[in-house]
Amino acid sequence: MNLTSSNRITPWVGRLIIANAVVLLIMRTIFTPASADALMFSPSAALTRPWTFFSYMFVHGGLLHLIFNMLMLFVFGSPVESRMGSRAFILYYLYCGVGAAVFALGLSSIMDVSPFVGASGAVLGVVLAFAMFWPDAELVIFPIPVPMRARTFVMVVLGLDVLGALYFNDGIAHLAHVGGVAFGYLFFRIQAFSRRSPHPPPRAVERVVMVQSGSAEPEQHTPVTPIRPRRRIESDPVAAEVDRVLDKISEKGISSLTPAERHFLDEVSKQKKQEH
């Protein structure tokens, strides 16, 4: 996967990786195992320990658990934060993490849900955001040698977690994973619904200016501004998003940009200046 922003860690992705690493170090050197029990999310005690809806995201079962989650956050979180903006990204991350716990709590009344820790629910919500922004981006997932589209990857992971929650008792918080993806998808559906226009946008037409004078002259057509050719979105999703925003400016003017799109262009411009 070739991502422009994957070579440069974004602010909140870096802070989250540091925070999770520091918590693991503290839990292994200073605090007792009972402290970890007080921070993990347990559906049976969640209402009496409401802080665990948040705290469980920063506690991991071991170094490999931490490395896997933080590697996923680094790979997918950096381009998503560049696209969403830092403030929106951290709010979305925490929303997916809390949503994963709420999802598990809701299902605990009909099935057995063991206590769990880890950032997997929030991280998979970020992976879902990546797939929503760049569904056709090609990923090479070890050890699978065949490239896989981002949207296919999310569906495969979600399917495996559903099967794991129903049929396997392997100590993995499959329900938290499903909850993070489900709440992330709900976020994008609500966002799309709120932006939906009540009337379909008018079709773009070529403007024709009729010029009449003493001598017959042909019709004069006002040329339409050509749309720049797009780059392949599979190879560089960040560059493809830049192309999309520039095309929008070309077609509708800079005033048509949303605040998120303006922020995205500012972030890309700052990164380019730092590189030069």
CYANA upper distance limits for C-alpha pairs under 8 A (distance plus 0.5 A):
  1 MET  CA    137 ALA  CA      8.18
  1 MET  CA    138 GLU  CA      6.67
  1 MET  CA    139 LEU  CA      5.61
  1 MET  CA    140 VAL  CA      6.91
  1 MET  CA    235 SER  CA      7.58
  2 ASN  CA      6 SER  CA      8.26
  2 ASN  CA    235 SER  CA      6.25
  2 ASN  CA    236 ASP  CA      6.24
  3 LEU  CA      7 ASN  CA      8.01
  3 LEU  CA     79 PRO  CA      7.83
  3 LEU  CA    235 SER  CA      8.05
  3 LEU  CA    236 ASP  CA      5.89
  3 LEU  CA    237 PRO  CA      7.11
  3 LEU  CA    238 VAL  CA      7.21
  4 THR  CA     79 PRO  CA      8.44
  4 THR  CA    236 ASP  CA      7.16
  4 THR  CA    238 VAL  CA      6.80
  4 THR  CA    239 ALA  CA      7.87
  5 SER  CA      9 ILE  CA      7.62
  5 SER  CA     10 THR  CA      8.41
  5 SER  CA     78 SER  CA      6.69
  5 SER  CA     79 PRO  CA      6.08
  5 SER  CA     82 SER  CA      8.02
  5 SER  CA    238 VAL  CA      7.80
  6 SER  CA     74 PHE  CA      8.02
  6 SER  CA     75 VAL  CA      6.70
  6 SER  CA     78 SER  CA      6.62
  6 SER  CA     79 PRO  CA      7.21
  8 ARG  CA     78 SER  CA      8.17
  9 ILE  CA     13 VAL  CA      7.18
  9 ILE  CA     14 GLY  CA      6.67
  9 ILE  CA     74 PHE  CA      7.57
  9 ILE  CA     78 SER  CA      6.38
 10 THR  CA     14 GLY  CA      6.64
 10 THR  CA     78 SER  CA      5.79
 10 THR  CA     81 GLU  CA      7.32
 10 THR  CA     82 SER  CA      7.68
 11 PRO  CA     15 ARG  CA      6.84
 11 PRO  CA     86 SER  CA      7.56
 12 TRP  CA     16 LEU  CA      6.48
 12 TRP  CA     81 GLU  CA      8.20
 12 TRP  CA     86 SER  CA      6.89
 12 TRP  CA     89 PHE  CA      8.26
 12 TRP  CA     90 ILE  CA      7.07
 13 VAL  CA     17 ILE  CA      6.74
 13 VAL  CA     73 LEU  CA      7.39
 13 VAL  CA     74 PHE  CA      6.94
 13 VAL  CA     77 GLY  CA      6.75
 13 VAL  CA     78 SER  CA      6.86
 13 VAL  CA     81 GLU  CA      8.24
 14 GLY  CA     18 ILE  CA      6.76
 14 GLY  CA     74 PHE  CA      8.42
 15 ARG  CA     19 ALA  CA      6.52
 16 LEU  CA     20 ASN  CA      6.61
 17 ILE  CA     21 ALA  CA      6.68
 17 ILE  CA     70 MET  CA      6.46
 18 ILE  CA     22 VAL  CA      6.55
 19 ALA  CA     23 VAL  CA      6.67
 19 ALA  CA     58 PHE  CA      7.83
 20 ASN  CA     24 LEU  CA      6.79
 20 ASN  CA     58 PHE  CA      5.66
 20 ASN  CA     59 VAL  CA      7.44
 20 ASN  CA     60 HIS  CA      8.43
 20 ASN  CA     66 LEU  CA      7.98
 21 ALA  CA     25 LEU  CA      6.78
 21 ALA  CA     66 LEU  CA      7.85
 22 VAL  CA     26 ILE  CA      6.65
 23 VAL  CA     27 MET  CA      6.52
 23 VAL  CA     58 PHE  CA      7.13
 23 VAL  CA     59 VAL  CA      7.08
 24 LEU  CA     28 ARG  CA      6.68
 24 LEU  CA     59 VAL  CA      6.93
 24 LEU  CA     60 HIS  CA      7.00
 24 LEU  CA     62 GLY  CA      8.09
 24 LEU  CA     63 LEU  CA      8.36
 25 LEU  CA     29 THR  CA      6.63
 26 ILE  CA     30 ILE  CA      5.84
 26 ILE  CA     31 PHE  CA      7.00
 27 MET  CA     31 PHE  CA      5.55
 27 MET  CA     32 THR  CA      7.48
 27 MET  CA     33 PRO  CA      8.12
 27 MET  CA     35 SER  CA      8.14
 27 MET  CA     36 ALA  CA      7.54
 28 ARG  CA     32 THR  CA      8.24
 31 PHE  CA     35 SER  CA      6.57
 31 PHE  CA     36 ALA  CA      8.48
 32 THR  CA     36 ALA  CA      7.78
 33 PRO  CA     37 ASP  CA      7.11
 34 ALA  CA     38 ALA  CA      6.94
 35 SER  CA     39 LEU  CA      7.06
 36 ALA  CA     40 MET  CA      6.67
 36 ALA  CA     59 VAL  CA      7.81
 38 ALA  CA     52 THR  CA      8.23
 39 LEU  CA     51 TRP  CA      8.19
 39 LEU  CA     52 THR  CA      5.98
 39 LEU  CA     55 SER  CA      6.07
 39 LEU  CA     56 TYR  CA      6.08
 39 LEU  CA     59 VAL  CA      7.85
 40 MET  CA     52 THR  CA      6.44
 40 MET  CA     55 SER  CA      7.41
 40 MET  CA     56 TYR  CA      5.10
 40 MET  CA     59 VAL  CA      7.66
 40 MET  CA    115 PRO  CA      7.14
 40 MET  CA    116 PHE  CA      6.40
 40 MET  CA    117 VAL  CA      5.73
 41 PHE  CA     45 ALA  CA      8.45
 41 PHE  CA     46 ALA  CA      7.06
 41 PHE  CA     52 THR  CA      5.64
 41 PHE  CA     53 PHE  CA      6.86
 41 PHE  CA     55 SER  CA      8.38
 41 PHE  CA     56 TYR  CA      6.08
 41 PHE  CA    101 ALA  CA      7.73
 41 PHE  CA    115 PRO  CA      5.93
 41 PHE  CA    116 PHE  CA      6.02
 41 PHE  CA    117 VAL  CA      6.88
 42 SER  CA     46 ALA  CA      6.13
 42 SER  CA     52 THR  CA      8.40
 42 SER  CA    114 SER  CA      7.26
 42 SER  CA    115 PRO  CA      4.69
 42 SER  CA    116 PHE  CA      7.21
 43 PRO  CA     47 LEU  CA      8.41
 43 PRO  CA    104 ALA  CA      7.67
 43 PRO  CA    105 LEU  CA      5.61
 43 PRO  CA    108 SER  CA      7.05
 43 PRO  CA    113 VAL  CA      7.52
 43 PRO  CA    114 SER  CA      8.13
 43 PRO  CA    115 PRO  CA      7.30
 45 ALA  CA     49 ARG  CA      6.65
 46 ALA  CA     50 PRO  CA      6.11
 46 ALA  CA     52 THR  CA      7.22
 46 ALA  CA     53 PHE  CA      7.82
 46 ALA  CA    105 LEU  CA      8.38
 51 TRP  CA     55 SER  CA      6.56
 52 THR  CA     56 TYR  CA      6.03
 53 PHE  CA     97 GLY  CA      8.41
 53 PHE  CA     98 VAL  CA      6.01
 53 PHE  CA    101 ALA  CA      6.41
 53 PHE  CA    102 VAL  CA      8.15
 54 PHE  CA     94 LEU  CA      8.18
 54 PHE  CA     97 GLY  CA      7.74
 54 PHE  CA     98 VAL  CA      6.57
 55 SER  CA     59 VAL  CA      7.60
 56 TYR  CA    116 PHE  CA      7.87
 56 TYR  CA    117 VAL  CA      5.32
 56 TYR  CA    118 GLY  CA      6.53
 56 TYR  CA    119 ALA  CA      8.05
 57 MET  CA     97 GLY  CA      7.07
 57 MET  CA    117 VAL  CA      6.72
 57 MET  CA    118 GLY  CA      5.32
 57 MET  CA    119 ALA  CA      4.88
 57 MET  CA    120 SER  CA      8.25
 57 MET  CA    122 ALA  CA      8.07
 58 PHE  CA    117 VAL  CA      8.16
 58 PHE  CA    118 GLY  CA      6.66
 58 PHE  CA    119 ALA  CA      6.81
 59 VAL  CA    117 VAL  CA      6.13
 59 VAL  CA    118 GLY  CA      5.90
 59 VAL  CA    119 ALA  CA      8.15
 60 HIS  CA     65 HIS  CA      6.69
 60 HIS  CA     66 LEU  CA      6.38
 60 HIS  CA    117 VAL  CA      6.28
 60 HIS  CA    118 GLY  CA      5.31
 60 HIS  CA    119 ALA  CA      8.17
 61 GLY  CA     65 HIS  CA      6.64
 61 GLY  CA     66 LEU  CA      8.12
 61 GLY  CA    117 VAL  CA      7.52
 61 GLY  CA    118 GLY  CA      7.81
 62 GLY  CA     66 LEU  CA      6.85
 63 LEU  CA     67 ILE  CA      6.59
 64 LEU  CA     68 PHE  CA      6.60
 65 HIS  CA     69 ASN  CA      6.90
 65 HIS  CA    118 GLY  CA      8.23
 66 LEU  CA     70 MET  CA      6.53
 66 LEU  CA    118 GLY  CA      8.24
 67 ILE  CA     71 LEU  CA      6.40
 68 PHE  CA     72 MET  CA      6.85
 69 ASN  CA     73 LEU  CA      6.70
 69 ASN  CA    118 GLY  CA      8.49
 69 ASN  CA    119 ALA  CA      7.03
 69 ASN  CA    120 SER  CA      6.60
 69 ASN  CA    123 VAL  CA      7.37
 70 MET  CA     74 PHE  CA      6.53
 71 LEU  CA     75 VAL  CA      6.71
 72 MET  CA     76 PHE  CA      6.56
 72 MET  CA     77 GLY  CA      8.07
 72 MET  CA    123 VAL  CA      7.44
 72 MET  CA    127 VAL  CA      8.44
 73 LEU  CA     77 GLY  CA      5.36
 73 LEU  CA     78 SER  CA      8.06
 73 LEU  CA    123 VAL  CA      6.28
 73 LEU  CA    126 VAL  CA      7.92
 74 PHE  CA     78 SER  CA      6.38
 75 VAL  CA     79 PRO  CA      8.31
 76 PHE  CA     80 VAL  CA      6.98
 76 PHE  CA    126 VAL  CA      7.23
 76 PHE  CA    127 VAL  CA      6.35
 76 PHE  CA    130 PHE  CA      6.85
 77 GLY  CA     81 GLU  CA      6.41
 77 GLY  CA    123 VAL  CA      8.44
 77 GLY  CA    126 VAL  CA      6.63
 77 GLY  CA    127 VAL  CA      7.94
 77 GLY  CA    130 PHE  CA      8.33
 78 SER  CA     82 SER  CA      6.75
 79 PRO  CA     83 ARG  CA      6.67
 79 PRO  CA    130 PHE  CA      8.08
 79 PRO  CA    238 VAL  CA      7.36
 80 VAL  CA     84 MET  CA      6.50
 80 VAL  CA     89 PHE  CA      7.84
 80 VAL  CA    126 VAL  CA      7.72
 80 VAL  CA    129 ALA  CA      7.35
 80 VAL  CA    130 PHE  CA      6.39
 80 VAL  CA    133 PHE  CA      8.49
 81 GLU  CA     85 GLY  CA      5.79
 81 GLU  CA     86 SER  CA      6.06
 81 GLU  CA     88 ALA  CA      8.42
 81 GLU  CA     89 PHE  CA      5.82
 82 SER  CA     86 SER  CA      7.68
 82 SER  CA    264 PHE  CA      6.80
 82 SER  CA    267 GLU  CA      7.23
 82 SER  CA    268 VAL  CA      8.22
 83 ARG  CA    238 VAL  CA      8.26
 83 ARG  CA    260 ALA  CA      8.22
 83 ARG  CA    261 GLU  CA      8.38
 83 ARG  CA    264 PHE  CA      6.09
 84 MET  CA     88 ALA  CA      6.44
 84 MET  CA     89 PHE  CA      6.35
 84 MET  CA    260 ALA  CA      6.84
 84 MET  CA    264 PHE  CA      7.60
 85 GLY  CA     89 PHE  CA      6.51
 85 GLY  CA    260 ALA  CA      7.35
 85 GLY  CA    263 HIS  CA      7.03
 85 GLY  CA    264 PHE  CA      7.12
 86 SER  CA     90 ILE  CA      6.83
 87 ARG  CA     91 LEU  CA      6.90
 88 ALA  CA     92 TYR  CA      6.55
 89 PHE  CA     93 TYR  CA      6.57
 90 ILE  CA     94 LEU  CA      6.71
 91 LEU  CA     95 TYR  CA      6.49
 92 TYR  CA     96 CYS  CA      6.68
 92 TYR  CA    184 GLY  CA      8.39
 93 TYR  CA     97 GLY  CA      6.82
 93 TYR  CA    122 ALA  CA      5.92
 93 TYR  CA    123 VAL  CA      7.75
 93 TYR  CA    125 GLY  CA      7.53
 93 TYR  CA    126 VAL  CA      7.18
 94 LEU  CA     98 VAL  CA      6.58
 94 LEU  CA    122 ALA  CA      7.12
 95 TYR  CA     99 GLY  CA      6.35
 95 TYR  CA    122 ALA  CA      8.12
 95 TYR  CA    183 PHE  CA      8.34
 96 CYS  CA    100 ALA  CA      6.55
 96 CYS  CA    121 GLY  CA      7.03
 96 CYS  CA    122 ALA  CA      5.27
 96 CYS  CA    125 GLY  CA      6.09
 96 CYS  CA    179 GLY  CA      8.21
 96 CYS  CA    180 GLY  CA      5.37
 96 CYS  CA    181 VAL  CA      7.96
 96 CYS  CA    183 PHE  CA      6.31
 96 CYS  CA    184 GLY  CA      6.39
 97 GLY  CA    101 ALA  CA      7.21
 97 GLY  CA    119 ALA  CA      7.49
 97 GLY  CA    121 GLY  CA      5.84
 97 GLY  CA    122 ALA  CA      4.59
 97 GLY  CA    123 VAL  CA      8.38
 97 GLY  CA    125 GLY  CA      8.33
 97 GLY  CA    180 GLY  CA      6.62
 98 VAL  CA    102 VAL  CA      6.78
 98 VAL  CA    122 ALA  CA      8.34
 99 GLY  CA    103 PHE  CA      6.49
 99 GLY  CA    179 GLY  CA      6.71
 99 GLY  CA    180 GLY  CA      6.53
 99 GLY  CA    183 PHE  CA      6.26
100 ALA  CA    104 ALA  CA      6.80
100 ALA  CA    121 GLY  CA      6.00
100 ALA  CA    122 ALA  CA      7.82
100 ALA  CA    175 LEU  CA      7.99
100 ALA  CA    176 ALA  CA      5.15
100 ALA  CA    177 HIS  CA      7.25
100 ALA  CA    178 VAL  CA      7.72
100 ALA  CA    179 GLY  CA      4.54
100 ALA  CA    180 GLY  CA      5.01
100 ALA  CA    183 PHE  CA      7.71
101 ALA  CA    105 LEU  CA      6.63
101 ALA  CA    176 ALA  CA      6.74
101 ALA  CA    179 GLY  CA      7.75
102 VAL  CA    106 GLY  CA      6.65
102 VAL  CA    179 GLY  CA      8.24
103 PHE  CA    107 LEU  CA      6.95
103 PHE  CA    175 LEU  CA      7.95
103 PHE  CA    176 ALA  CA      7.60
103 PHE  CA    179 GLY  CA      5.64
104 ALA  CA    108 SER  CA      6.60
104 ALA  CA    113 VAL  CA      7.45
104 ALA  CA    175 LEU  CA      6.32
104 ALA  CA    176 ALA  CA      6.56
104 ALA  CA    179 GLY  CA      7.41
105 LEU  CA    109 SER  CA      8.02
105 LEU  CA    113 VAL  CA      8.47
107 LEU  CA    111 MET  CA      6.66
107 LEU  CA    113 VAL  CA      8.16
108 SER  CA    112 ASP  CA      6.24
108 SER  CA    113 VAL  CA      5.94
113 VAL  CA    175 LEU  CA      8.49
114 SER  CA    173 ALA  CA      8.38
116 PHE  CA    172 ILE  CA      8.49
116 PHE  CA    173 ALA  CA      6.58
117 VAL  CA    173 ALA  CA      8.44
119 ALA  CA    123 VAL  CA      6.51
120 SER  CA    124 LEU  CA      6.43
120 SER  CA    176 ALA  CA      7.81
120 SER  CA    177 HIS  CA      6.55
120 SER  CA    180 GLY  CA      8.38
121 GLY  CA    125 GLY  CA      6.81
121 GLY  CA    176 ALA  CA      5.66
121 GLY  CA    177 HIS  CA      4.94
121 GLY  CA    178 VAL  CA      7.78
121 GLY  CA    179 GLY  CA      7.11
121 GLY  CA    180 GLY  CA      4.78
121 GLY  CA    181 VAL  CA      7.67
122 ALA  CA    126 VAL  CA      7.01
122 ALA  CA    177 HIS  CA      8.49
122 ALA  CA    180 GLY  CA      6.09
123 VAL  CA    127 VAL  CA      6.85
123 VAL  CA    180 GLY  CA      8.21
124 LEU  CA    128 LEU  CA      6.62
124 LEU  CA    177 HIS  CA      6.93
124 LEU  CA    180 GLY  CA      6.51
124 LEU  CA    181 VAL  CA      6.37
125 GLY  CA    129 ALA  CA      6.84
125 GLY  CA    180 GLY  CA      5.39
125 GLY  CA    181 VAL  CA      5.24
125 GLY  CA    182 ALA  CA      8.35
125 GLY  CA    183 PHE  CA      7.86
125 GLY  CA    184 GLY  CA      5.55
125 GLY  CA    185 TYR  CA      8.45
126 VAL  CA    130 PHE  CA      6.82
126 VAL  CA    184 GLY  CA      8.14
127 VAL  CA    131 ALA  CA      6.88
127 VAL  CA    154 VAL  CA      7.74
128 LEU  CA    132 MET  CA      6.69
128 LEU  CA    151 ARG  CA      8.42
128 LEU  CA    154 VAL  CA      6.91
128 LEU  CA    181 VAL  CA      6.63
128 LEU  CA    184 GLY  CA      7.10
128 LEU  CA    185 TYR  CA      7.66
129 ALA  CA    133 PHE  CA      6.71
129 ALA  CA    184 GLY  CA      7.48
129 ALA  CA    185 TYR  CA      8.44
130 PHE  CA    134 TRP  CA      6.40
130 PHE  CA    135 PRO  CA      7.91
130 PHE  CA    150 ALA  CA      7.96
131 ALA  CA    135 PRO  CA      4.96
131 ALA  CA    136 ASP  CA      8.23
131 ALA  CA    137 ALA  CA      8.31
131 ALA  CA    150 ALA  CA      5.52
131 ALA  CA    151 ARG  CA      5.56
131 ALA  CA    154 VAL  CA      7.68
132 MET  CA    151 ARG  CA      7.92
134 TRP  CA    150 ALA  CA      7.59
134 TRP  CA    233 ILE  CA      7.91
134 TRP  CA    234 GLU  CA      8.45
134 TRP  CA    237 PRO  CA      6.61
135 PRO  CA    149 ARG  CA      7.14
135 PRO  CA    150 ALA  CA      5.70
135 PRO  CA    151 ARG  CA      5.44
136 ASP  CA    149 ARG  CA      5.69
136 ASP  CA    150 ALA  CA      6.48
136 ASP  CA    151 ARG  CA      7.40
136 ASP  CA    233 ILE  CA      7.44
136 ASP  CA    234 GLU  CA      6.23
137 ALA  CA    149 ARG  CA      5.97
137 ALA  CA    150 ALA  CA      6.03
137 ALA  CA    233 ILE  CA      6.77
137 ALA  CA    234 GLU  CA      4.49
137 ALA  CA    235 SER  CA      7.28
137 ALA  CA    236 ASP  CA      8.17
137 ALA  CA    237 PRO  CA      7.08
138 GLU  CA    147 PRO  CA      6.31
138 GLU  CA    148 MET  CA      5.88
138 GLU  CA    149 ARG  CA      5.00
138 GLU  CA    150 ALA  CA      6.69
138 GLU  CA    234 GLU  CA      5.86
138 GLU  CA    235 SER  CA      7.70
139 LEU  CA    147 PRO  CA      5.87
139 LEU  CA    148 MET  CA      5.58
139 LEU  CA    149 ARG  CA      6.44
139 LEU  CA    150 ALA  CA      6.90
140 VAL  CA    144 ILE  CA      7.54
140 VAL  CA    145 PRO  CA      7.28
140 VAL  CA    146 VAL  CA      7.09
140 VAL  CA    147 PRO  CA      5.22
140 VAL  CA    148 MET  CA      6.75
141 ILE  CA    145 PRO  CA      7.75
141 ILE  CA    146 VAL  CA      8.49
141 ILE  CA    147 PRO  CA      7.82
141 ILE  CA    148 MET  CA      8.05
148 MET  CA    152 THR  CA      6.99
148 MET  CA    153 PHE  CA      6.86
149 ARG  CA    153 PHE  CA      6.74
150 ALA  CA    154 VAL  CA      6.89
151 ARG  CA    155 MET  CA      6.87
152 THR  CA    156 VAL  CA      6.65
153 PHE  CA    157 VAL  CA      6.69
154 VAL  CA    158 LEU  CA      6.51
155 MET  CA    159 GLY  CA      6.51
156 VAL  CA    160 LEU  CA      6.72
157 VAL  CA    161 ASP  CA      6.72
158 LEU  CA    162 VAL  CA      6.71
158 LEU  CA    177 HIS  CA      8.18
158 LEU  CA    178 VAL  CA      6.74
158 LEU  CA    181 VAL  CA      8.14
159 GLY  CA    163 LEU  CA      6.80
160 LEU  CA    164 GLY  CA      6.50
161 ASP  CA    165 ALA  CA      6.52
161 ASP  CA    174 HIS  CA      5.45
161 ASP  CA    175 LEU  CA      7.66
161 ASP  CA    177 HIS  CA      7.34
161 ASP  CA    178 VAL  CA      7.00
162 VAL  CA    166 LEU  CA      6.80
162 VAL  CA    174 HIS  CA      7.39
162 VAL  CA    175 LEU  CA      7.92
162 VAL  CA    178 VAL  CA      7.46
163 LEU  CA    167 TYR  CA      6.36
163 LEU  CA    168 PHE  CA      7.85
164 GLY  CA    168 PHE  CA      5.32
164 GLY  CA    169 ASN  CA      7.84
164 GLY  CA    170 ASP  CA      8.35
164 GLY  CA    174 HIS  CA      6.67
165 ALA  CA    169 ASN  CA      7.96
165 ALA  CA    173 ALA  CA      8.33
165 ALA  CA    174 HIS  CA      5.76
165 ALA  CA    175 LEU  CA      6.53
173 ALA  CA    177 HIS  CA      7.12
174 HIS  CA    178 VAL  CA      6.82
175 LEU  CA    179 GLY  CA      6.49
176 ALA  CA    180 GLY  CA      6.64
177 HIS  CA    181 VAL  CA      6.97
178 VAL  CA    182 ALA  CA      6.51
179 GLY  CA    183 PHE  CA      6.51
180 GLY  CA    184 GLY  CA      6.59
181 VAL  CA    185 TYR  CA      6.61
182 ALA  CA    186 LEU  CA      6.67
183 PHE  CA    187 PHE  CA      6.66
184 GLY  CA    188 PHE  CA      7.10
185 TYR  CA    189 ARG  CA      6.71
186 LEU  CA    190 ILE  CA      6.61
187 PHE  CA    191 GLN  CA      6.65
188 PHE  CA    192 ALA  CA      6.50
189 ARG  CA    193 PHE  CA      6.59
190 ILE  CA    194 SER  CA      6.64
191 GLN  CA    195 ARG  CA      6.86
192 ALA  CA    196 ARG  CA      6.65
197 SER  CA    201 PRO  CA      8.29
206 GLU  CA    221 HIS  CA      8.25
206 GLU  CA    222 THR  CA      7.72
206 GLU  CA    223 PRO  CA      8.02
206 GLU  CA    224 VAL  CA      7.02
207 ARG  CA    221 HIS  CA      7.20
207 ARG  CA    222 THR  CA      6.40
208 VAL  CA    219 GLU  CA      8.08
208 VAL  CA    220 GLN  CA      7.11
208 VAL  CA    221 HIS  CA      5.42
208 VAL  CA    222 THR  CA      6.65
209 VAL  CA    219 GLU  CA      7.35
209 VAL  CA    220 GLN  CA      6.17
209 VAL  CA    221 HIS  CA      6.53
209 VAL  CA    222 THR  CA      7.46
210 MET  CA    219 GLU  CA      6.11
210 MET  CA    220 GLN  CA      6.98
211 VAL  CA    217 GLU  CA      7.82
211 VAL  CA    218 PRO  CA      8.41
211 VAL  CA    219 GLU  CA      7.02
211 VAL  CA    220 GLN  CA      7.58
212 GLN  CA    216 ALA  CA      7.61
212 GLN  CA    217 GLU  CA      7.56
213 SER  CA    217 GLU  CA      7.93
225 THR  CA    250 SER  CA      7.81
225 THR  CA    251 GLU  CA      7.89
227 ILE  CA    247 ASP  CA      6.84
227 ILE  CA    250 SER  CA      7.72
227 ILE  CA    251 GLU  CA      8.17
228 ARG  CA    247 ASP  CA      7.30
230 ARG  CA    240 ALA  CA      7.51
230 ARG  CA    243 ASP  CA      6.82
230 ARG  CA    244 ARG  CA      8.37
231 ARG  CA    239 ALA  CA      8.18
231 ARG  CA    240 ALA  CA      6.63
231 ARG  CA    243 ASP  CA      8.09
232 ARG  CA    236 ASP  CA      7.57
232 ARG  CA    240 ALA  CA      7.55
233 ILE  CA    237 PRO  CA      5.55
233 ILE  CA    239 ALA  CA      8.20
233 ILE  CA    240 ALA  CA      5.70
236 ASP  CA    240 ALA  CA      6.70
237 PRO  CA    241 GLU  CA      6.64
238 VAL  CA    242 VAL  CA      6.89
239 ALA  CA    243 ASP  CA      6.78
240 ALA  CA    244 ARG  CA      6.76
241 GLU  CA    245 VAL  CA      6.77
242 VAL  CA    246 LEU  CA      6.64
242 VAL  CA    265 LEU  CA      7.70
243 ASP  CA    247 ASP  CA      6.51
244 ARG  CA    248 LYS  CA      6.75
245 VAL  CA    249 ILE  CA      6.85
245 VAL  CA    257 LEU  CA      8.22
245 VAL  CA    261 GLU  CA      7.49
246 LEU  CA    250 SER  CA      6.65
247 ASP  CA    251 GLU  CA      6.63
248 LYS  CA    252 LYS  CA      6.28
248 LYS  CA    253 GLY  CA      7.49
248 LYS  CA    254 ILE  CA      8.31
248 LYS  CA    256 SER  CA      8.06
248 LYS  CA    257 LEU  CA      8.10
249 ILE  CA    253 GLY  CA      4.83
249 ILE  CA    254 ILE  CA      5.32
249 ILE  CA    255 SER  CA      8.39
249 ILE  CA    256 SER  CA      7.58
249 ILE  CA    257 LEU  CA      7.81
250 SER  CA    254 ILE  CA      8.42
252 LYS  CA    256 SER  CA      6.56
253 GLY  CA    257 LEU  CA      8.43
257 LEU  CA    261 GLU  CA      6.35
257 LEU  CA    262 ARG  CA      6.78
258 THR  CA    262 ARG  CA      6.82
259 PRO  CA    263 HIS  CA      6.62
260 ALA  CA    264 PHE  CA      6.58
261 GLU  CA    265 LEU  CA      6.82
262 ARG  CA    266 ASP  CA      6.80
263 HIS  CA    267 GLU  CA      6.69
264 PHE  CA    268 VAL  CA      6.78
265 LEU  CA    269 SER  CA      6.56
266 ASP  CA    270 LYS  CA      6.69
267 GLU  CA    271 GLN  CA      6.78
268 VAL  CA    272 LYS  CA      6.72
269 SER  CA    273 LYS  CA      6.76
270 LYS  CA    274 GLN  CA      6.72
271 GLN  CA    275 GLU  CA      6.69
272 LYS  CA    276 HIS  CA      6.86
